[in-house]
Amino acid sequence: MEYEGASVARAALLAGYANPANFATAFRRQYGLSPRQVRPGL
């Protein structure tokens, strides 16, 4: 994730998703990991 320190919700909005859950699902399908698994500090 490019924006260090950004929350998953903020990253979702920046990526054009209105719903963070939809972003997390798309992210998981693309990368095989959830955004929180990639950035455990979120």
WODABEL-V561818 format. One record per run of one state. SS is the DSSP state (helix for helix, strand for strand, loop for the rest). FROM is the first residue (numbers start at 1). TO is the last residue. If there is no record, write none. Layout:
BEGIN
SS&FROM&TO  SS&FROM&TO
END
This chain:
BEGIN
loop&1&7  helix&8&14  loop&15&19  helix&20&31  loop&32&34  helix&35&38  loop&39&42
END
